[in-house]
Amino acid sequence: MNFPAPLAVMAFLAACAGVILALASAAIAWFARRPKFARACLLVLAGGATLYAGLLFGFALASRPHILTRAQEKYFCEIDCHLAYSLLDVKTEPAVGATHYVVTIRTRFDETTTSPTRPKDAPLTPSPRTVLLIDDSSGEQYRPVAVQGTPLETPLKPSDSYTTQLAFEVRPSAGPKSLRLLITTTPGWPDRVVIGDENSLLHHKTYFAL
């Protein structure tokens, strides 16, 4: 995210509450035969929606694609703490009509990012993750065909970590230099409309170089 996650969540919740309040107030005012107040409520709603949309698309357009090396970590904010993902190893071997890639990912609960009010031994269950190999030259996307090691949704306690091996079958013409690994939260509501979220509309992604 290129916008603080707690503020993004608060802004989204405030926007939802504002929409409900403005619509309810406009409806009550209309039935109470106070059209001017009803129109004022709708104008406030339109102004708030415009501001929110401006922030949503502004931070999305301000984002840039990033390519991480194996020595770097990609952080995911779980509101009051962070999970860090890194690419540890890549192995390849020829297969019938494809190249077999096995990538090893480490998931780490960074204990230095927890909220002071969060219990130090409380486990955290990661949000569902989507992992793809993307061929920059063709735009093709490959999903894992097999998973070994610890599943990516296994809970962790602060300072815990584990590794996961994911296998991909990639067409032979796609070389390592054109491939990028994408680890992201599985897109869903309300990610698309949360300010600064990697899955928000028009927002760029952060990849790992193979």
Contacts in CASP RR format, 6 or more apart in sequence:
PFRMAT RR
TARGET T0000
AUTHOR 0000-0000-0000
METHOD contacts of the structure
MODEL  1
MNFPAPLAVMAFLAACAGVILALASAAIAWFARRPKFARACLLVLAGGAT
LYAGLLFGFALASRPHILTRAQEKYFCEIDCHLAYSLLDVKTEPAVGATH
YVVTIRTRFDETTTSPTRPKDAPLTPSPRTVLLIDDSSGEQYRPVAVQGT
PLETPLKPSDSYTTQLAFEVRPSAGPKSLRLLITTTPGWPDRVVIGDENS
LLHHKTYFAL
1 8 0 8 1.000
1 77 0 8 1.000
1 196 0 8 1.000
1 197 0 8 1.000
1 198 0 8 1.000
2 59 0 8 1.000
2 62 0 8 1.000
2 63 0 8 1.000
2 196 0 8 1.000
3 55 0 8 1.000
3 59 0 8 1.000
3 195 0 8 1.000
3 196 0 8 1.000
3 197 0 8 1.000
5 77 0 8 1.000
5 79 0 8 1.000
6 79 0 8 1.000
6 80 0 8 1.000
7 195 0 8 1.000
8 194 0 8 1.000
8 195 0 8 1.000
8 196 0 8 1.000
8 197 0 8 1.000
9 79 0 8 1.000
9 194 0 8 1.000
11 52 0 8 1.000
11 55 0 8 1.000
11 195 0 8 1.000
12 190 0 8 1.000
12 193 0 8 1.000
12 194 0 8 1.000
12 195 0 8 1.000
15 48 0 8 1.000
15 49 0 8 1.000
15 52 0 8 1.000
18 45 0 8 1.000
19 45 0 8 1.000
19 49 0 8 1.000
22 41 0 8 1.000
22 42 0 8 1.000
22 44 0 8 1.000
22 45 0 8 1.000
23 41 0 8 1.000
23 45 0 8 1.000
25 37 0 8 1.000
25 38 0 8 1.000
25 41 0 8 1.000
26 37 0 8 1.000
26 38 0 8 1.000
26 39 0 8 1.000
26 41 0 8 1.000
26 42 0 8 1.000
26 45 0 8 1.000
27 38 0 8 1.000
29 35 0 8 1.000
29 37 0 8 1.000
29 38 0 8 1.000
29 41 0 8 1.000
30 38 0 8 1.000
52 195 0 8 1.000
55 195 0 8 1.000
56 193 0 8 1.000
56 194 0 8 1.000
56 195 0 8 1.000
56 196 0 8 1.000
56 200 0 8 1.000
56 201 0 8 1.000
57 201 0 8 1.000
57 202 0 8 1.000
59 195 0 8 1.000
59 196 0 8 1.000
59 200 0 8 1.000
59 203 0 8 1.000
60 196 0 8 1.000
60 200 0 8 1.000
60 201 0 8 1.000
60 202 0 8 1.000
60 203 0 8 1.000
60 204 0 8 1.000
61 202 0 8 1.000
63 196 0 8 1.000
63 203 0 8 1.000
63 204 0 8 1.000
64 204 0 8 1.000
65 204 0 8 1.000
65 205 0 8 1.000
65 206 0 8 1.000
65 207 0 8 1.000
66 204 0 8 1.000
66 205 0 8 1.000
66 206 0 8 1.000
66 207 0 8 1.000
67 180 0 8 1.000
67 206 0 8 1.000
67 207 0 8 1.000
67 208 0 8 1.000
67 209 0 8 1.000
68 74 0 8 1.000
68 87 0 8 1.000
68 206 0 8 1.000
68 207 0 8 1.000
68 208 0 8 1.000
68 209 0 8 1.000
69 208 0 8 1.000
69 209 0 8 1.000
70 86 0 8 1.000
70 87 0 8 1.000
70 88 0 8 1.000
70 208 0 8 1.000
70 209 0 8 1.000
71 86 0 8 1.000
72 86 0 8 1.000
73 84 0 8 1.000
73 85 0 8 1.000
73 86 0 8 1.000
73 108 0 8 1.000
74 84 0 8 1.000
74 85 0 8 1.000
74 86 0 8 1.000
74 183 0 8 1.000
74 206 0 8 1.000
74 208 0 8 1.000
75 82 0 8 1.000
75 83 0 8 1.000
75 84 0 8 1.000
75 85 0 8 1.000
75 110 0 8 1.000
75 113 0 8 1.000
76 82 0 8 1.000
76 83 0 8 1.000
76 84 0 8 1.000
76 85 0 8 1.000
76 126 0 8 1.000
76 127 0 8 1.000
76 185 0 8 1.000
78 124 0 8 1.000
78 126 0 8 1.000
78 127 0 8 1.000
80 114 0 8 1.000
80 115 0 8 1.000
80 117 0 8 1.000
80 118 0 8 1.000
81 109 0 8 1.000
81 110 0 8 1.000
81 113 0 8 1.000
81 114 0 8 1.000
81 115 0 8 1.000
81 118 0 8 1.000
81 124 0 8 1.000
81 158 0 8 1.000
82 110 0 8 1.000
82 113 0 8 1.000
83 107 0 8 1.000
83 108 0 8 1.000
83 109 0 8 1.000
83 110 0 8 1.000
83 124 0 8 1.000
83 126 0 8 1.000
83 156 0 8 1.000
84 107 0 8 1.000
84 108 0 8 1.000
84 109 0 8 1.000
84 110 0 8 1.000
85 105 0 8 1.000
85 106 0 8 1.000
85 107 0 8 1.000
85 108 0 8 1.000
85 183 0 8 1.000
86 105 0 8 1.000
86 106 0 8 1.000
86 108 0 8 1.000
86 208 0 8 1.000
87 103 0 8 1.000
87 104 0 8 1.000
87 105 0 8 1.000
87 181 0 8 1.000
87 208 0 8 1.000
87 210 0 8 1.000
88 104 0 8 1.000
88 105 0 8 1.000
88 106 0 8 1.000
88 163 0 8 1.000
89 103 0 8 1.000
89 104 0 8 1.000
90 101 0 8 1.000
90 102 0 8 1.000
90 103 0 8 1.000
90 104 0 8 1.000
90 176 0 8 1.000
90 210 0 8 1.000
91 101 0 8 1.000
91 102 0 8 1.000
91 103 0 8 1.000
92 99 0 8 1.000
92 100 0 8 1.000
92 101 0 8 1.000
92 102 0 8 1.000
92 176 0 8 1.000
93 99 0 8 1.000
93 100 0 8 1.000
94 100 0 8 1.000
94 172 0 8 1.000
95 169 0 8 1.000
97 171 0 8 1.000
97 172 0 8 1.000
98 169 0 8 1.000
98 170 0 8 1.000
98 171 0 8 1.000
98 172 0 8 1.000
99 169 0 8 1.000
99 170 0 8 1.000
99 171 0 8 1.000
99 172 0 8 1.000
99 174 0 8 1.000
99 175 0 8 1.000
100 167 0 8 1.000
100 168 0 8 1.000
100 169 0 8 1.000
100 170 0 8 1.000
101 133 0 8 1.000
101 167 0 8 1.000
101 168 0 8 1.000
101 169 0 8 1.000
101 170 0 8 1.000
101 179 0 8 1.000
101 210 0 8 1.000
102 165 0 8 1.000
102 166 0 8 1.000
102 167 0 8 1.000
102 168 0 8 1.000
103 133 0 8 1.000
103 165 0 8 1.000
103 166 0 8 1.000
103 168 0 8 1.000
103 181 0 8 1.000
103 210 0 8 1.000
104 163 0 8 1.000
104 164 0 8 1.000
104 165 0 8 1.000
105 131 0 8 1.000
105 152 0 8 1.000
105 163 0 8 1.000
105 164 0 8 1.000
105 165 0 8 1.000
105 166 0 8 1.000
105 183 0 8 1.000
106 161 0 8 1.000
106 162 0 8 1.000
106 163 0 8 1.000
106 164 0 8 1.000
107 126 0 8 1.000
107 150 0 8 1.000
107 152 0 8 1.000
107 154 0 8 1.000
107 156 0 8 1.000
107 161 0 8 1.000
107 162 0 8 1.000
107 163 0 8 1.000
107 164 0 8 1.000
108 156 0 8 1.000
108 160 0 8 1.000
108 161 0 8 1.000
109 124 0 8 1.000
109 156 0 8 1.000
109 157 0 8 1.000
109 158 0 8 1.000
109 159 0 8 1.000
109 160 0 8 1.000
109 161 0 8 1.000
111 120 0 8 1.000
111 158 0 8 1.000
111 159 0 8 1.000
114 120 0 8 1.000
114 158 0 8 1.000
120 158 0 8 1.000
121 157 0 8 1.000
121 158 0 8 1.000
122 157 0 8 1.000
123 155 0 8 1.000
123 156 0 8 1.000
123 157 0 8 1.000
124 155 0 8 1.000
124 156 0 8 1.000
124 157 0 8 1.000
125 153 0 8 1.000
125 155 0 8 1.000
126 152 0 8 1.000
126 153 0 8 1.000
126 154 0 8 1.000
126 155 0 8 1.000
126 156 0 8 1.000
127 185 0 8 1.000
127 186 0 8 1.000
128 153 0 8 1.000
128 185 0 8 1.000
128 186 0 8 1.000
129 152 0 8 1.000
129 153 0 8 1.000
129 183 0 8 1.000
129 184 0 8 1.000
129 185 0 8 1.000
129 186 0 8 1.000
130 182 0 8 1.000
130 183 0 8 1.000
130 184 0 8 1.000
130 185 0 8 1.000
130 186 0 8 1.000
130 187 0 8 1.000
131 143 0 8 1.000
131 144 0 8 1.000
131 152 0 8 1.000
131 166 0 8 1.000
131 181 0 8 1.000
131 182 0 8 1.000
131 183 0 8 1.000
132 141 0 8 1.000
132 142 0 8 1.000
132 143 0 8 1.000
132 181 0 8 1.000
132 182 0 8 1.000
133 141 0 8 1.000
133 142 0 8 1.000
133 168 0 8 1.000
133 170 0 8 1.000
133 179 0 8 1.000
133 180 0 8 1.000
133 181 0 8 1.000
133 182 0 8 1.000
133 210 0 8 1.000
134 140 0 8 1.000
134 141 0 8 1.000
134 142 0 8 1.000
134 179 0 8 1.000
134 180 0 8 1.000
134 181 0 8 1.000
134 182 0 8 1.000
134 207 0 8 1.000
135 141 0 8 1.000
135 142 0 8 1.000
135 170 0 8 1.000
135 171 0 8 1.000
135 174 0 8 1.000
135 178 0 8 1.000
135 179 0 8 1.000
136 178 0 8 1.000
136 179 0 8 1.000
136 180 0 8 1.000
137 174 0 8 1.000
137 178 0 8 1.000
138 174 0 8 1.000
140 171 0 8 1.000
140 174 0 8 1.000
142 168 0 8 1.000
142 169 0 8 1.000
142 170 0 8 1.000
143 168 0 8 1.000
144 166 0 8 1.000
144 167 0 8 1.000
144 168 0 8 1.000
145 167 0 8 1.000
145 168 0 8 1.000
145 169 0 8 1.000
146 166 0 8 1.000
146 167 0 8 1.000
147 164 0 8 1.000
147 165 0 8 1.000
147 166 0 8 1.000
147 167 0 8 1.000
148 164 0 8 1.000
148 165 0 8 1.000
148 166 0 8 1.000
148 167 0 8 1.000
149 162 0 8 1.000
149 163 0 8 1.000
149 164 0 8 1.000
149 165 0 8 1.000
150 162 0 8 1.000
150 163 0 8 1.000
150 164 0 8 1.000
151 164 0 8 1.000
152 164 0 8 1.000
154 162 0 8 1.000
156 162 0 8 1.000
170 179 0 8 1.000
176 210 0 8 1.000
177 210 0 8 1.000
179 210 0 8 1.000
180 207 0 8 1.000
180 208 0 8 1.000
180 209 0 8 1.000
180 210 0 8 1.000
181 207 0 8 1.000
181 208 0 8 1.000
181 209 0 8 1.000
181 210 0 8 1.000
182 205 0 8 1.000
182 207 0 8 1.000
182 208 0 8 1.000
183 208 0 8 1.000
184 198 0 8 1.000
184 199 0 8 1.000
184 205 0 8 1.000
185 191 0 8 1.000
185 198 0 8 1.000
185 199 0 8 1.000
187 199 0 8 1.000
188 199 0 8 1.000
191 197 0 8 1.000
191 199 0 8 1.000
191 200 0 8 1.000
192 199 0 8 1.000
192 200 0 8 1.000
192 201 0 8 1.000
193 200 0 8 1.000
193 201 0 8 1.000
194 200 0 8 1.000
196 203 0 8 1.000
197 203 0 8 1.000
198 205 0 8 1.000
198 206 0 8 1.000
END
